[in-house]
Amino acid sequence: METAAPKSGKRFTDQHYAGCNAARANDHENIAAWEPSYRLKMDGDGDGVACEPYRGNVASDDGWLGN
């Protein structure tokens, strides 16, 4: 019997991924700092969200080049 994910979309399982490639392979991106699966080493920009989708260096309207 499978348990449905909470309607809030929050994950409560502690998955110790080797890195973001492993997390993405398990359909887990945008891992918030409060989630048990969050690891600082997987948060490349230090904003409290790990394994964000890669956007590359794209110029924004304010001229900032970021990823």
PyMOL Python script that loads the backbone (N, CA, C, O; Angstrom):
from pymol import cmd

cmd.read_pdbstr("""\
ATOM      1  N   MET A   1       0.839  -1.178   0.000  1.00  0.00           N
ATOM      2  CA  MET A   1       0.000   0.000   0.000  1.00  0.00           C
ATOM      3  C   MET A   1       0.888   1.247   0.000  1.00  0.00           C
ATOM      4  O   MET A   1       1.767   1.383   0.851  1.00  0.00           O
ATOM      5  N   GLU A   2       0.663   2.146  -0.942  1.00  0.00           N
ATOM      6  CA  GLU A   2       1.451   3.366  -1.026  1.00  0.00           C
ATOM      7  C   GLU A   2       0.773   4.478  -0.253  1.00  0.00           C
ATOM      8  O   GLU A   2      -0.454   4.569  -0.208  1.00  0.00           O
ATOM      9  N   THR A   3       1.593   5.320   0.356  1.00  0.00           N
ATOM     10  CA  THR A   3       1.079   6.465   1.094  1.00  0.00           C
ATOM     11  C   THR A   3       1.141   7.687   0.195  1.00  0.00           C
ATOM     12  O   THR A   3       2.178   7.969  -0.405  1.00  0.00           O
ATOM     13  N   ALA A   4       0.059   8.397   0.099  1.00  0.00           N
ATOM     14  CA  ALA A   4       0.027   9.602  -0.733  1.00  0.00           C
ATOM     15  C   ALA A   4       0.842  10.702  -0.080  1.00  0.00           C
ATOM     16  O   ALA A   4       0.925  10.793   1.145  1.00  0.00           O
ATOM     17  N   ALA A   5       1.447  11.543  -0.923  1.00  0.00           N
ATOM     18  CA  ALA A   5       2.211  12.688  -0.422  1.00  0.00           C
ATOM     19  C   ALA A   5       1.251  13.689   0.198  1.00  0.00           C
ATOM     20  O   ALA A   5       0.099  13.782  -0.228  1.00  0.00           O
ATOM     21  N   PRO A   6       1.695  14.429   1.180  1.00  0.00           N
ATOM     22  CA  PRO A   6       0.828  15.444   1.779  1.00  0.00           C
ATOM     23  C   PRO A   6       0.383  16.457   0.733  1.00  0.00           C
ATOM     24  O   PRO A   6       1.138  16.763  -0.190  1.00  0.00           O
ATOM     25  N   LYS A   7      -0.820  16.977   0.863  1.00  0.00           N
ATOM     26  CA  LYS A   7      -1.334  17.938  -0.110  1.00  0.00           C
ATOM     27  C   LYS A   7      -0.511  19.209  -0.151  1.00  0.00           C
ATOM     28  O   LYS A   7      -0.547  19.935  -1.144  1.00  0.00           O
ATOM     29  N   SER A   8       0.229  19.490   0.904  1.00  0.00           N
ATOM     30  CA  SER A   8       1.053  20.690   0.936  1.00  0.00           C
ATOM     31  C   SER A   8       2.236  20.582  -0.012  1.00  0.00           C
ATOM     32  O   SER A   8       2.872  21.591  -0.318  1.00  0.00           O
ATOM     33  N   GLY A   9       2.546  19.367  -0.488  1.00  0.00           N
ATOM     34  CA  GLY A   9       3.682  19.159  -1.370  1.00  0.00           C
ATOM     35  C   GLY A   9       4.993  19.043  -0.611  1.00  0.00           C
ATOM     36  O   GLY A   9       6.048  18.884  -1.225  1.00  0.00           O
ATOM     37  N   LYS A  10       4.947  19.119   0.709  1.00  0.00           N
ATOM     38  CA  LYS A  10       6.156  19.028   1.514  1.00  0.00           C
ATOM     39  C   LYS A  10       6.583  17.583   1.640  1.00  0.00           C
ATOM     40  O   LYS A  10       5.749  16.682   1.739  1.00  0.00           O
ATOM     41  N   ARG A  11       7.875  17.371   1.637  1.00  0.00           N
ATOM     42  CA  ARG A  11       8.418  16.034   1.816  1.00  0.00           C
ATOM     43  C   ARG A  11       8.939  15.920   3.234  1.00  0.00           C
ATOM     44  O   ARG A  11       9.582  16.840   3.739  1.00  0.00           O
ATOM     45  N   PHE A  12       8.670  14.813   3.866  1.00  0.00           N
ATOM     46  CA  PHE A  12       9.099  14.630   5.240  1.00  0.00           C
ATOM     47  C   PHE A  12      10.065  13.462   5.398  1.00  0.00           C
ATOM     48  O   PHE A  12      10.487  13.161   6.515  1.00  0.00           O
ATOM     49  N   THR A  13      10.422  12.802   4.303  1.00  0.00           N
ATOM     50  CA  THR A  13      11.351  11.690   4.392  1.00  0.00           C
ATOM     51  C   THR A  13      12.773  12.218   4.332  1.00  0.00           C
ATOM     52  O   THR A  13      13.047  13.201   3.643  1.00  0.00           O
ATOM     53  N   ASP A  14      13.670  11.575   5.044  1.00  0.00           N
ATOM     54  CA  ASP A  14      15.069  11.981   5.071  1.00  0.00           C
ATOM     55  C   ASP A  14      15.833  11.148   4.063  1.00  0.00           C
ATOM     56  O   ASP A  14      16.216  10.012   4.341  1.00  0.00           O
ATOM     57  N   GLN A  15      16.048  11.710   2.909  1.00  0.00           N
ATOM     58  CA  GLN A  15      16.816  11.053   1.853  1.00  0.00           C
ATOM     59  C   GLN A  15      18.224  11.636   1.885  1.00  0.00           C
ATOM     60  O   GLN A  15      18.392  12.843   1.714  1.00  0.00           O
ATOM     61  N   HIS A  16      19.211  10.820   2.097  1.00  0.00           N
ATOM     62  CA  HIS A  16      20.594  11.303   2.079  1.00  0.00           C
ATOM     63  C   HIS A  16      21.144  11.098   0.679  1.00  0.00           C
ATOM     64  O   HIS A  16      21.733  10.060   0.378  1.00  0.00           O
ATOM     65  N   TYR A  17      20.950  12.086  -0.168  1.00  0.00           N
ATOM     66  CA  TYR A  17      21.430  12.014  -1.542  1.00  0.00           C
ATOM     67  C   TYR A  17      22.923  12.312  -1.585  1.00  0.00           C
ATOM     68  O   TYR A  17      23.433  13.103  -0.792  1.00  0.00           O
ATOM     69  N   ALA A  18      23.611  11.676  -2.514  1.00  0.00           N
ATOM     70  CA  ALA A  18      25.035  11.939  -2.699  1.00  0.00           C
ATOM     71  C   ALA A  18      25.256  13.326  -3.283  1.00  0.00           C
ATOM     72  O   ALA A  18      26.324  13.913  -3.112  1.00  0.00           O
ATOM     73  N   GLY A  19      24.272  13.837  -3.958  1.00  0.00           N
ATOM     74  CA  GLY A  19      24.355  15.156  -4.570  1.00  0.00           C
ATOM     75  C   GLY A  19      23.075  15.466  -5.316  1.00  0.00           C
ATOM     76  O   GLY A  19      22.107  14.707  -5.259  1.00  0.00           O
ATOM     77  N   CYS A  20      23.078  16.575  -6.007  1.00  0.00           N
ATOM     78  CA  CYS A  20      21.863  17.005  -6.692  1.00  0.00           C
ATOM     79  C   CYS A  20      21.489  16.098  -7.859  1.00  0.00           C
ATOM     80  O   CYS A  20      20.304  15.940  -8.154  1.00  0.00           O
ATOM     81  N   ASN A  21      22.465  15.504  -8.524  1.00  0.00           N
ATOM     82  CA  ASN A  21      22.128  14.576  -9.610  1.00  0.00           C
ATOM     83  C   ASN A  21      21.309  13.405  -9.070  1.00  0.00           C
ATOM     84  O   ASN A  21      20.338  12.978  -9.694  1.00  0.00           O
ATOM     85  N   ALA A  22      21.702  12.898  -7.920  1.00  0.00           N
ATOM     86  CA  ALA A  22      20.957  11.795  -7.303  1.00  0.00           C
ATOM     87  C   ALA A  22      19.571  12.260  -6.857  1.00  0.00           C
ATOM     88  O   ALA A  22      18.589  11.533  -7.009  1.00  0.00           O
ATOM     89  N   ALA A  23      19.494  13.464  -6.311  1.00  0.00           N
ATOM     90  CA  ALA A  23      18.195  13.998  -5.880  1.00  0.00           C
ATOM     91  C   ALA A  23      17.270  14.171  -7.077  1.00  0.00           C
ATOM     92  O   ALA A  23      16.101  13.790  -7.026  1.00  0.00           O
ATOM     93  N   ARG A  24      17.796  14.746  -8.152  1.00  0.00           N
ATOM     94  CA  ARG A  24      16.969  14.952  -9.355  1.00  0.00           C
ATOM     95  C   ARG A  24      16.536  13.628  -9.973  1.00  0.00           C
ATOM     96  O   ARG A  24      15.426  13.516 -10.494  1.00  0.00           O
ATOM     97  N   ALA A  25      17.401  12.634  -9.918  1.00  0.00           N
ATOM     98  CA  ALA A  25      17.038  11.315 -10.436  1.00  0.00           C
ATOM     99  C   ALA A  25      15.881  10.727  -9.658  1.00  0.00           C
ATOM    100  O   ALA A  25      15.161   9.861 -10.154  1.00  0.00           O
ATOM    101  N   ASN A  26      15.707  11.201  -8.435  1.00  0.00           N
ATOM    102  CA  ASN A  26      14.610  10.758  -7.573  1.00  0.00           C
ATOM    103  C   ASN A  26      13.474  11.784  -7.578  1.00  0.00           C
ATOM    104  O   ASN A  26      12.616  11.781  -6.694  1.00  0.00           O
ATOM    105  N   ASP A  27      13.483  12.674  -8.603  1.00  0.00           N
ATOM    106  CA  ASP A  27      12.450  13.699  -8.777  1.00  0.00           C
ATOM    107  C   ASP A  27      12.349  14.619  -7.563  1.00  0.00           C
ATOM    108  O   ASP A  27      11.255  14.925  -7.089  1.00  0.00           O
ATOM    109  N   HIS A  28      13.505  15.054  -7.069  1.00  0.00           N
ATOM    110  CA  HIS A  28      13.534  15.923  -5.900  1.00  0.00           C
ATOM    111  C   HIS A  28      14.435  17.113  -6.196  1.00  0.00           C
ATOM    112  O   HIS A  28      15.659  16.987  -6.169  1.00  0.00           O
ATOM    113  N   GLU A  29      13.839  18.262  -6.478  1.00  0.00           N
ATOM    114  CA  GLU A  29      14.539  19.517  -6.706  1.00  0.00           C
ATOM    115  C   GLU A  29      14.018  20.540  -5.708  1.00  0.00           C
ATOM    116  O   GLU A  29      13.039  20.297  -5.002  1.00  0.00           O
ATOM    117  N   ASN A  30      14.685  21.688  -5.661  1.00  0.00           N
ATOM    118  CA  ASN A  30      14.253  22.776  -4.781  1.00  0.00           C
ATOM    119  C   ASN A  30      14.052  22.287  -3.345  1.00  0.00           C
ATOM    120  O   ASN A  30      12.970  22.435  -2.777  1.00  0.00           O
ATOM    121  N   ILE A  31      15.088  21.712  -2.775  1.00  0.00           N
ATOM    122  CA  ILE A  31      15.024  21.170  -1.426  1.00  0.00           C
ATOM    123  C   ILE A  31      15.226  22.315  -0.435  1.00  0.00           C
ATOM    124  O   ILE A  31      16.311  22.889  -0.350  1.00  0.00           O
ATOM    125  N   ALA A  32      14.181  22.637   0.304  1.00  0.00           N
ATOM    126  CA  ALA A  32      14.227  23.750   1.253  1.00  0.00           C
ATOM    127  C   ALA A  32      15.068  23.397   2.472  1.00  0.00           C
ATOM    128  O   ALA A  32      15.201  22.228   2.832  1.00  0.00           O
ATOM    129  N   ALA A  33      15.633  24.424   3.101  1.00  0.00           N
ATOM    130  CA  ALA A  33      16.521  24.224   4.250  1.00  0.00           C
ATOM    131  C   ALA A  33      15.834  23.490   5.405  1.00  0.00           C
ATOM    132  O   ALA A  33      16.509  22.820   6.186  1.00  0.00           O
ATOM    133  N   TRP A  34      14.530  23.598   5.527  1.00  0.00           N
ATOM    134  CA  TRP A  34      13.823  22.924   6.623  1.00  0.00           C
ATOM    135  C   TRP A  34      13.628  21.439   6.361  1.00  0.00           C
ATOM    136  O   TRP A  34      13.306  20.692   7.285  1.00  0.00           O
ATOM    137  N   GLU A  35      13.817  20.987   5.108  1.00  0.00           N
ATOM    138  CA  GLU A  35      13.616  19.575   4.781  1.00  0.00           C
ATOM    139  C   GLU A  35      14.784  18.733   5.286  1.00  0.00           C
ATOM    140  O   GLU A  35      15.932  19.175   5.227  1.00  0.00           O
ATOM    141  N   PRO A  36      14.511  17.537   5.776  1.00  0.00           N
ATOM    142  CA  PRO A  36      15.584  16.667   6.260  1.00  0.00           C
ATOM    143  C   PRO A  36      16.618  16.329   5.179  1.00  0.00           C
ATOM    144  O   PRO A  36      17.766  16.034   5.508  1.00  0.00           O
ATOM    145  N   SER A  37      16.242  16.366   3.920  1.00  0.00           N
ATOM    146  CA  SER A  37      17.156  16.021   2.829  1.00  0.00           C
ATOM    147  C   SER A  37      18.116  17.150   2.467  1.00  0.00           C
ATOM    148  O   SER A  37      19.071  16.934   1.721  1.00  0.00           O
ATOM    149  N   TYR A  38      17.872  18.354   2.989  1.00  0.00           N
ATOM    150  CA  TYR A  38      18.718  19.508   2.666  1.00  0.00           C
ATOM    151  C   TYR A  38      20.129  19.304   3.192  1.00  0.00           C
ATOM    152  O   TYR A  38      20.333  18.875   4.328  1.00  0.00           O
ATOM    153  N   ARG A  39      21.098  19.620   2.343  1.00  0.00           N
ATOM    154  CA  ARG A  39      22.502  19.616   2.732  1.00  0.00           C
ATOM    155  C   ARG A  39      23.114  20.914   2.228  1.00  0.00           C
ATOM    156  O   ARG A  39      22.911  21.291   1.074  1.00  0.00           O
ATOM    157  N   LEU A  40      23.852  21.589   3.076  1.00  0.00           N
ATOM    158  CA  LEU A  40      24.471  22.858   2.705  1.00  0.00           C
ATOM    159  C   LEU A  40      25.356  22.699   1.472  1.00  0.00           C
ATOM    160  O   LEU A  40      25.414  23.596   0.631  1.00  0.00           O
ATOM    161  N   LYS A  41      26.045  21.563   1.359  1.00  0.00           N
ATOM    162  CA  LYS A  41      26.935  21.349   0.214  1.00  0.00           C
ATOM    163  C   LYS A  41      26.159  21.262  -1.110  1.00  0.00           C
ATOM    164  O   LYS A  41      26.756  21.389  -2.179  1.00  0.00           O
ATOM    165  N   MET A  42      24.848  21.049  -1.050  1.00  0.00           N
ATOM    166  CA  MET A  42      24.032  20.960  -2.266  1.00  0.00           C
ATOM    167  C   MET A  42      23.349  22.292  -2.589  1.00  0.00           C
ATOM    168  O   MET A  42      22.608  22.396  -3.566  1.00  0.00           O
ATOM    169  N   ASP A  43      23.604  23.302  -1.765  1.00  0.00           N
ATOM    170  CA  ASP A  43      23.022  24.630  -1.957  1.00  0.00           C
ATOM    171  C   ASP A  43      24.114  25.544  -2.502  1.00  0.00           C
ATOM    172  O   ASP A  43      24.803  26.227  -1.744  1.00  0.00           O
ATOM    173  N   GLY A  44      24.262  25.549  -3.817  1.00  0.00           N
ATOM    174  CA  GLY A  44      25.364  26.252  -4.464  1.00  0.00           C
ATOM    175  C   GLY A  44      25.395  27.747  -4.234  1.00  0.00           C
ATOM    176  O   GLY A  44      26.476  28.333  -4.178  1.00  0.00           O
ATOM    177  N   ASP A  45      24.243  28.382  -4.099  1.00  0.00           N
ATOM    178  CA  ASP A  45      24.232  29.833  -3.925  1.00  0.00           C
ATOM    179  C   ASP A  45      23.914  30.261  -2.497  1.00  0.00           C
ATOM    180  O   ASP A  45      23.831  31.456  -2.214  1.00  0.00           O
ATOM    181  N   GLY A  46      23.735  29.296  -1.593  1.00  0.00           N
ATOM    182  CA  GLY A  46      23.556  29.598  -0.183  1.00  0.00           C
ATOM    183  C   GLY A  46      22.268  30.322   0.169  1.00  0.00           C
ATOM    184  O   GLY A  46      22.213  31.051   1.159  1.00  0.00           O
ATOM    185  N   ASP A  47      21.225  30.122  -0.644  1.00  0.00           N
ATOM    186  CA  ASP A  47      19.961  30.824  -0.390  1.00  0.00           C
ATOM    187  C   ASP A  47      18.960  30.009   0.406  1.00  0.00           C
ATOM    188  O   ASP A  47      17.819  30.434   0.585  1.00  0.00           O
ATOM    189  N   GLY A  48      19.374  28.836   0.890  1.00  0.00           N
ATOM    190  CA  GLY A  48      18.468  28.009   1.683  1.00  0.00           C
ATOM    191  C   GLY A  48      17.633  27.053   0.858  1.00  0.00           C
ATOM    192  O   GLY A  48      16.731  26.402   1.384  1.00  0.00           O
ATOM    193  N   VAL A  49      17.925  26.960  -0.441  1.00  0.00           N
ATOM    194  CA  VAL A  49      17.241  26.021  -1.323  1.00  0.00           C
ATOM    195  C   VAL A  49      18.308  25.260  -2.100  1.00  0.00           C
ATOM    196  O   VAL A  49      19.081  25.855  -2.851  1.00  0.00           O
ATOM    197  N   ALA A  50      18.347  23.948  -1.920  1.00  0.00           N
ATOM    198  CA  ALA A  50      19.338  23.115  -2.595  1.00  0.00           C
ATOM    199  C   ALA A  50      18.750  22.503  -3.859  1.00  0.00           C
ATOM    200  O   ALA A  50      17.540  22.310  -3.970  1.00  0.00           O
ATOM    201  N   CYS A  51      19.611  22.209  -4.787  1.00  0.00           N
ATOM    202  CA  CYS A  51      19.253  21.514  -6.029  1.00  0.00           C
ATOM    203  C   CYS A  51      18.215  22.265  -6.850  1.00  0.00           C
ATOM    204  O   CYS A  51      17.270  21.672  -7.370  1.00  0.00           O
ATOM    205  N   GLU A  52      18.400  23.557  -6.958  1.00  0.00           N
ATOM    206  CA  GLU A  52      17.516  24.348  -7.807  1.00  0.00           C
ATOM    207  C   GLU A  52      17.797  23.998  -9.264  1.00  0.00           C
ATOM    208  O   GLU A  52      18.923  23.636  -9.605  1.00  0.00           O
ATOM    209  N   PRO A  53      16.795  24.102 -10.122  1.00  0.00           N
ATOM    210  CA  PRO A  53      17.033  23.818 -11.544  1.00  0.00           C
ATOM    211  C   PRO A  53      18.099  24.762 -12.094  1.00  0.00           C
ATOM    212  O   PRO A  53      18.102  25.954 -11.788  1.00  0.00           O
ATOM    213  N   TYR A  54      18.992  24.223 -12.899  1.00  0.00           N
ATOM    214  CA  TYR A  54      20.058  25.026 -13.489  1.00  0.00           C
ATOM    215  C   TYR A  54      19.474  25.956 -14.529  1.00  0.00           C
ATOM    216  O   TYR A  54      18.727  25.531 -15.410  1.00  0.00           O
ATOM    217  N   ARG A  55      19.813  27.209 -14.426  1.00  0.00           N
ATOM    218  CA  ARG A  55      19.309  28.194 -15.369  1.00  0.00           C
ATOM    219  C   ARG A  55      20.423  28.783 -16.221  1.00  0.00           C
ATOM    220  O   ARG A  55      20.146  29.516 -17.171  1.00  0.00           O
ATOM    221  N   GLY A  56      21.661  28.484 -15.907  1.00  0.00           N
ATOM    222  CA  GLY A  56      22.782  29.024 -16.670  1.00  0.00           C
ATOM    223  C   GLY A  56      22.973  30.500 -16.388  1.00  0.00           C
ATOM    224  O   GLY A  56      22.240  31.084 -15.589  1.00  0.00           O
ATOM    225  N   ASN A  57      23.928  31.092 -17.023  1.00  0.00           N
ATOM    226  CA  ASN A  57      24.177  32.523 -16.870  1.00  0.00           C
ATOM    227  C   ASN A  57      23.307  33.267 -17.864  1.00  0.00           C
ATOM    228  O   ASN A  57      23.596  33.293 -19.061  1.00  0.00           O
ATOM    229  N   VAL A  58      22.263  33.859 -17.374  1.00  0.00           N
ATOM    230  CA  VAL A  58      21.298  34.558 -18.216  1.00  0.00           C
ATOM    231  C   VAL A  58      21.183  35.993 -17.723  1.00  0.00           C
ATOM    232  O   VAL A  58      20.979  36.231 -16.532  1.00  0.00           O
ATOM    233  N   ALA A  59      21.310  36.937 -18.628  1.00  0.00           N
ATOM    234  CA  ALA A  59      21.167  38.338 -18.243  1.00  0.00           C
ATOM    235  C   ALA A  59      19.716  38.609 -17.887  1.00  0.00           C
ATOM    236  O   ALA A  59      18.799  38.236 -18.619  1.00  0.00           O
ATOM    237  N   SER A  60      19.525  39.258 -16.760  1.00  0.00           N
ATOM    238  CA  SER A  60      18.165  39.626 -16.362  1.00  0.00           C
ATOM    239  C   SER A  60      17.906  41.072 -16.731  1.00  0.00           C
ATOM    240  O   SER A  60      18.782  41.746 -17.272  1.00  0.00           O
ATOM    241  N   ASP A  61      16.727  41.543 -16.446  1.00  0.00           N
ATOM    242  CA  ASP A  61      16.354  42.914 -16.773  1.00  0.00           C
ATOM    243  C   ASP A  61      17.234  43.936 -16.060  1.00  0.00           C
ATOM    244  O   ASP A  61      17.421  45.047 -16.556  1.00  0.00           O
ATOM    245  N   ASP A  62      17.782  43.562 -14.887  1.00  0.00           N
ATOM    246  CA  ASP A  62      18.601  44.520 -14.149  1.00  0.00           C
ATOM    247  C   ASP A  62      20.079  44.417 -14.518  1.00  0.00           C
ATOM    248  O   ASP A  62      20.918  45.085 -13.914  1.00  0.00           O
ATOM    249  N   GLY A  63      20.402  43.573 -15.518  1.00  0.00           N
ATOM    250  CA  GLY A  63      21.760  43.463 -15.996  1.00  0.00           C
ATOM    251  C   GLY A  63      22.632  42.494 -15.232  1.00  0.00           C
ATOM    252  O   GLY A  63      23.789  42.283 -15.596  1.00  0.00           O
ATOM    253  N   TRP A  64      22.091  41.893 -14.166  1.00  0.00           N
ATOM    254  CA  TRP A  64      22.865  40.956 -13.370  1.00  0.00           C
ATOM    255  C   TRP A  64      22.950  39.620 -14.083  1.00  0.00           C
ATOM    256  O   TRP A  64      21.944  39.100 -14.564  1.00  0.00           O
ATOM    257  N   LEU A  65      24.135  39.073 -14.148  1.00  0.00           N
ATOM    258  CA  LEU A  65      24.318  37.744 -14.732  1.00  0.00           C
ATOM    259  C   LEU A  65      24.404  36.752 -13.592  1.00  0.00           C
ATOM    260  O   LEU A  65      25.338  36.807 -12.792  1.00  0.00           O
ATOM    261  N   GLY A  66      23.472  35.873 -13.509  1.00  0.00           N
ATOM    262  CA  GLY A  66      23.468  34.900 -12.419  1.00  0.00           C
ATOM    263  C   GLY A  66      23.074  33.534 -12.906  1.00  0.00           C
ATOM    264  O   GLY A  66      22.720  33.343 -14.070  1.00  0.00           O
ATOM    265  N   ASN A  67      23.142  32.583 -11.995  1.00  0.00           N
ATOM    266  CA  ASN A  67      22.733  31.226 -12.363  1.00  0.00           C
ATOM    267  C   ASN A  67      21.753  30.707 -11.380  1.00  0.00           C
ATOM    268  O   ASN A  67      21.285  29.576 -11.514  1.00  0.00           O
TER     269      ASN A  67
END
""", "prot")
cmd.dss("prot")
cmd.show_as("cartoon", "prot")
cmd.util.cbc("prot")
cmd.orient("prot")
